[in-house]
């Protein structure tokens, strides 16, 4: 177990939670928000690229096994947590993703990015990128003994095609963050060329400083400007956390929170909306703003941990009992 990756998973997820609750207040009444919290998604993508390379080298080198395990890990709990979103959308459509595209139930269920409309759970667009990467990586496993090199080539080629022909989704350079994660594994971790402790701390500080450096506003879209401001610093932070693994052991609470980060990520939108609704009723003058942010964030973590412990874990255990080759990653 690479403990620091688990901790970074939670930190990245928590940043997204803070981003969404503060942005919701901003869209409602113009209050300031932590725009750079969105970088948590970029960190997730770098982690995914690294982890897929790691597990394919260790145990998942078969196309079918890889795809099956990725679907089992991501999709069942996603569908379960999507149910309340769909119910709310059917009953109160104006409450769901009201500041984005009109949500599509079919797109939300299939995660197929080329269907018109938005996602009912607004974070689901990131899962479309995850599955896009998984599919390319699985193909590379099937055709080559060098999946990192082959999948990198395929991703870059598809990105170029997407840019030339202006194909939405495929033309987003955010997919390069997965590539970066793969090459961190290949060049550093696999070759045991990790940074020293002090250099790891230094690169984390530099990466974080670049992220929080004031800009003209939030980065809009998924283009190269996002790679510059969020993608590169995310890689730096990830490399730094990786370098600290030898001196930071298993911190039980952070390990649990890292494991629960996916459930927190999937459920936090409903949680923060519920807390914000109560906040507006209790404090019509919008007092105690920071207290509300704190309560919404803590409640998001608690709800996510509950879902992880009592829904996600049992689902995974069911599949594990049926498939001894499955492993959580």
C-alpha positions as CSV (number, residue, x, y, z in Angstrom):
1,X,0.0,0.0,0.0
2,X,1.3,3.5,-0.9
3,X,-0.2,5.3,2.1
4,X,0.4,8.8,0.9
5,X,-1.6,8.3,-2.3
6,X,-4.6,7.3,-0.1
7,X,-4.1,10.5,1.9
8,X,-3.8,12.6,-1.3
9,X,-7.0,11.0,-2.6
10,X,-8.9,12.4,0.4
11,X,-7.3,15.8,0.3
12,X,-8.2,16.1,-3.4
13,X,-11.7,15.0,-2.7
14,X,-12.1,17.4,0.2
15,X,-10.9,20.3,-2.0
16,X,-13.6,19.5,-4.5
17,X,-16.2,19.5,-1.7
18,X,-15.1,22.9,-0.6
19,X,-15.0,24.2,-4.1
20,X,-18.6,23.1,-4.8
21,X,-20.1,24.4,-1.6
22,X,-18.4,27.8,-1.9
23,X,-19.2,28.0,-5.6
24,X,-22.9,27.3,-4.9
25,X,-23.0,30.2,-2.5
26,X,-21.2,32.4,-5.1
27,X,-23.7,31.5,-7.8
28,X,-26.6,32.3,-5.4
29,X,-25.5,35.6,-3.9
30,X,-22.1,36.5,-5.2
31,X,-20.0,35.5,-2.2
32,X,-16.4,34.6,-2.8
33,X,-15.4,31.0,-3.4
34,X,-12.4,28.8,-3.4
35,X,-12.1,28.5,-7.2
36,X,-8.9,26.6,-7.1
37,X,-10.5,23.7,-5.2
38,X,-11.4,22.3,-8.6
39,X,-7.8,21.2,-8.9
40,X,-8.8,18.1,-6.9
41,X,-10.1,16.6,-10.1
42,X,-6.8,17.1,-11.8
43,X,-5.0,15.4,-8.9
44,X,-7.5,12.5,-9.2
45,X,-6.6,12.0,-12.9
46,X,-2.9,12.0,-12.1
47,X,-3.4,9.4,-9.4
48,X,-5.5,7.2,-11.7
49,X,-2.8,7.2,-14.4
50,X,-0.3,6.1,-11.8
51,X,-2.5,3.5,-10.1
52,X,-3.5,1.8,-13.4
53,X,0.1,1.5,-14.3
54,X,0.9,0.1,-10.8
55,X,-1.8,-2.6,-10.8
56,X,-1.3,-3.6,-14.4
57,X,2.4,-4.3,-13.5
58,X,1.4,-6.2,-10.4
59,X,-1.7,-8.3,-11.2
60,X,-4.0,-6.9,-13.8
61,X,-2.3,-7.4,-17.2
62,X,-5.3,-9.0,-19.0
63,X,-7.7,-6.9,-21.0
64,X,-10.9,-8.6,-19.8
65,X,-9.8,-8.7,-16.1
66,X,-8.7,-5.1,-16.2
67,X,-12.0,-3.8,-17.7
68,X,-14.2,-6.0,-15.5
69,X,-12.4,-4.8,-12.4
70,X,-12.6,-1.2,-13.3
71,X,-16.3,-1.4,-14.0
72,X,-16.9,-3.2,-10.7
73,X,-14.9,-0.6,-8.8
74,X,-16.5,2.4,-10.4
75,X,-20.0,1.7,-11.8
76,X,-22.2,-0.2,-9.2
77,X,-21.7,2.4,-6.4
78,X,-22.1,5.2,-8.9
79,X,-25.5,3.8,-10.1
80,X,-26.6,3.3,-6.5
81,X,-25.7,6.9,-5.5
82,X,-27.3,8.2,-8.8
83,X,-30.7,6.9,-7.8
84,X,-31.5,9.7,-5.3
85,X,-30.2,12.3,-7.9
86,X,-32.6,10.9,-10.5
87,X,-35.5,10.9,-8.0
88,X,-34.9,14.5,-7.1
89,X,-34.6,15.4,-10.8
90,X,-37.9,13.8,-11.7
91,X,-39.7,15.4,-8.7
92,X,-37.9,18.7,-8.6
93,X,-36.0,19.2,-11.9
94,X,-35.2,22.8,-11.2
95,X,-33.0,21.7,-8.2
96,X,-30.6,19.6,-10.2
97,X,-27.6,21.1,-12.0
98,X,-29.5,24.3,-12.4
99,X,-26.4,26.3,-13.5
100,X,-25.3,23.9,-16.2
101,X,-26.7,22.1,-19.2
102,X,-30.1,20.5,-19.0
103,X,-29.4,17.1,-17.4
104,X,-29.8,13.9,-19.4
105,X,-30.8,10.7,-17.6
106,X,-29.5,8.5,-20.3
107,X,-26.1,10.3,-20.4
108,X,-25.9,10.1,-16.6
109,X,-26.6,6.4,-16.5
110,X,-24.3,5.4,-19.5
111,X,-21.6,8.1,-18.8
112,X,-21.3,8.3,-22.6
113,X,-20.0,11.8,-23.2
114,X,-21.3,12.3,-26.7
115,X,-25.0,12.3,-25.7
116,X,-26.5,15.8,-25.6
117,X,-27.1,17.3,-22.2
118,X,-25.5,17.4,-18.8
119,X,-25.0,15.0,-16.0
120,X,-27.6,14.7,-13.2
121,X,-24.8,14.3,-10.7
122,X,-22.6,17.1,-11.8
123,X,-19.3,15.4,-10.9
124,X,-20.1,12.4,-13.3
125,X,-18.3,14.0,-16.2
126,X,-15.0,13.0,-14.6
127,X,-16.1,9.4,-14.7
128,X,-16.5,9.7,-18.4
129,X,-12.8,10.6,-18.6
130,X,-11.9,7.8,-16.3
131,X,-13.6,5.2,-18.4
132,X,-12.1,6.7,-21.6
133,X,-8.7,6.3,-20.1
134,X,-9.5,2.8,-18.8
135,X,-10.6,1.6,-22.3
136,X,-7.5,3.0,-24.0
137,X,-5.2,1.5,-21.3
138,X,-7.0,-1.9,-21.6
139,X,-6.5,-2.0,-25.3
140,X,-2.8,-1.3,-24.8
141,X,-2.7,-4.2,-22.4
142,X,-4.2,-6.4,-25.1
143,X,-1.9,-5.5,-27.9
144,X,1.5,-4.8,-26.2
145,X,3.7,-5.6,-23.3
146,X,4.4,-1.9,-23.0
147,X,1.0,-0.5,-22.1
148,X,2.3,2.8,-20.8
149,X,4.0,3.7,-24.1
150,X,1.2,2.4,-26.3
151,X,-1.6,4.0,-24.3
152,X,0.3,7.3,-24.2
153,X,0.7,7.2,-28.0
154,X,-3.0,6.4,-28.5
155,X,-4.1,9.2,-26.1
156,X,-1.9,11.8,-27.8
157,X,-3.0,10.7,-31.2
158,X,-6.7,10.8,-30.3
159,X,-6.2,14.2,-28.7
160,X,-4.6,15.6,-31.9
161,X,-7.5,14.2,-34.0
162,X,-10.0,15.7,-31.6
163,X,-8.3,19.1,-31.8
164,X,-8.0,19.0,-35.6
165,X,-11.6,18.0,-36.1
166,X,-13.0,19.8,-33.1
167,X,-14.5,16.7,-31.5
168,X,-15.8,17.6,-28.0
169,X,-14.5,15.6,-25.1
170,X,-11.7,13.9,-27.2
171,X,-10.2,17.4,-27.8
172,X,-9.7,18.0,-24.1
173,X,-6.0,17.9,-23.0
174,X,-7.1,16.9,-19.5
175,X,-6.6,13.4,-20.6
176,X,-2.8,14.1,-20.6
177,X,-3.0,14.2,-16.8
178,X,-3.5,10.4,-16.9
179,X,-0.5,10.1,-19.1
180,X,1.5,12.1,-16.6
181,X,0.5,9.8,-13.9
182,X,1.6,6.8,-15.9
183,X,5.0,8.2,-16.6
184,X,5.5,9.2,-12.9
185,X,5.2,5.5,-12.3
186,X,7.4,4.4,-15.2
187,X,10.2,6.9,-14.7
188,X,10.3,7.4,-10.9
189,X,8.4,4.8,-8.9
190,X,9.3,1.7,-11.0
191,X,12.9,2.7,-11.2
192,X,13.0,3.6,-7.5
193,X,14.1,7.1,-8.2
194,X,12.0,8.9,-5.6
195,X,12.7,12.4,-4.3
196,X,14.3,13.0,-0.9
197,X,12.1,14.0,1.9
198,X,13.1,17.7,1.8
199,X,12.8,17.8,-2.0
200,X,9.3,16.2,-1.8
201,X,8.2,18.8,0.7
202,X,9.7,21.6,-1.5
203,X,7.9,20.4,-4.7
204,X,4.6,20.1,-2.9
205,X,4.9,23.7,-1.6
206,X,5.8,24.9,-5.1
207,X,2.9,23.0,-6.7
208,X,0.4,24.3,-4.1
209,X,1.8,27.9,-4.5
210,X,1.2,27.7,-8.3
211,X,-2.3,26.5,-7.7
212,X,-3.3,29.2,-5.3
213,X,-1.6,32.0,-7.2
214,X,-4.2,34.6,-7.9
215,X,-5.6,34.6,-11.4
216,X,-8.2,36.7,-13.2
217,X,-10.8,34.1,-12.0
218,X,-11.7,30.4,-12.2
219,X,-10.3,28.5,-15.2
220,X,-13.2,28.0,-17.6
221,X,-13.2,24.8,-19.7
222,X,-10.9,21.9,-19.9
223,X,-8.3,23.3,-22.2
224,X,-4.5,23.8,-22.1
225,X,-4.8,26.7,-19.7
226,X,-6.1,24.2,-17.1
227,X,-3.2,21.9,-17.8
228,X,-0.8,24.8,-17.2
229,X,-2.4,26.2,-14.0
230,X,-3.7,22.9,-12.5
231,X,-2.3,19.9,-14.3
232,X,1.4,20.6,-13.9
233,X,1.2,21.6,-10.3
234,X,-1.0,18.5,-9.6
235,X,1.8,16.3,-11.0
236,X,4.3,18.1,-8.8
237,X,2.2,17.6,-5.7
238,X,1.6,14.0,-6.5
239,X,5.4,13.3,-7.0
240,X,6.0,15.1,-3.6
241,X,3.4,12.9,-1.8
242,X,4.9,9.8,-3.4
243,X,8.3,10.8,-2.1
244,X,7.0,11.1,1.4
245,X,5.7,7.5,1.5
246,X,8.8,6.1,3.1
247,X,8.6,8.4,6.2
248,X,4.8,8.5,6.6
249,X,3.2,5.2,7.7
250,X,-0.4,4.0,8.0
251,X,-2.4,6.8,9.6
252,X,-5.6,4.8,10.1
253,X,-8.1,7.7,9.9
254,X,-6.5,9.1,6.7
255,X,-6.3,5.7,5.2
256,X,-10.0,5.2,5.8
257,X,-10.9,8.6,4.5
258,X,-8.8,7.9,1.4
259,X,-10.7,4.6,0.8
260,X,-14.0,6.5,1.3
261,X,-13.0,9.4,-1.0
262,X,-14.9,8.0,-4.0
263,X,-18.2,7.7,-2.0
264,X,-17.6,11.2,-0.6
265,X,-17.1,12.4,-4.1
266,X,-20.2,10.8,-5.4
267,X,-22.5,11.9,-2.6
268,X,-21.3,15.4,-1.6
269,X,-23.5,17.3,-4.0
270,X,-26.7,16.2,-2.4
271,X,-25.2,16.7,1.1
272,X,-24.0,20.3,0.5
273,X,-27.3,21.2,-1.1
274,X,-29.2,19.9,1.9
275,X,-27.0,21.8,4.3
276,X,-27.2,25.0,2.2
277,X,-31.0,24.7,2.1
278,X,-31.2,24.5,5.9
279,X,-28.7,27.3,6.2
280,X,-30.9,29.7,4.1
281,X,-33.9,28.8,6.2
282,X,-32.1,29.3,9.5
283,X,-30.1,32.3,8.5
284,X,-32.0,34.4,5.9
285,X,-29.4,37.2,6.2
286,X,-26.6,34.7,5.2
287,X,-24.7,35.1,8.5
288,X,-22.3,32.5,9.8
289,X,-21.0,31.8,6.2
290,X,-17.8,30.1,7.3
291,X,-19.7,28.0,9.9
292,X,-22.0,26.8,7.1
293,X,-19.0,25.9,4.9
294,X,-17.5,23.9,7.8
295,X,-20.7,22.0,8.6
296,X,-21.4,21.2,4.9
297,X,-17.9,19.9,4.4
298,X,-18.0,17.8,7.6
299,X,-21.4,16.4,6.8
300,X,-20.2,15.5,3.2
301,X,-17.4,13.5,4.7
302,X,-19.6,11.8,7.2
303,X,-22.3,10.9,4.7
304,X,-19.6,9.7,2.2
305,X,-18.0,7.5,4.9
306,X,-21.3,6.0,5.8
307,X,-22.0,5.2,2.2
308,X,-18.5,3.7,1.8
309,X,-18.9,1.5,4.9
310,X,-22.4,0.3,4.5
311,X,-23.0,0.4,0.7
312,X,-19.8,0.6,-1.4
313,X,-17.8,-1.9,0.7
314,X,-20.6,-4.6,0.7
315,X,-21.1,-4.2,-3.0
316,X,-17.4,-4.7,-3.6
317,X,-17.3,-7.7,-1.3
318,X,-20.1,-9.3,-3.2
319,X,-18.1,-9.1,-6.4
320,X,-14.9,-10.2,-4.6
321,X,-16.7,-13.3,-3.4
322,X,-17.7,-14.1,-7.0
323,X,-14.4,-13.2,-8.6
324,X,-11.2,-14.0,-6.7
325,X,-9.2,-12.1,-9.2
326,X,-10.8,-8.8,-8.3
327,X,-8.9,-6.3,-6.2
328,X,-9.7,-2.9,-4.9
329,X,-7.6,-0.1,-6.5
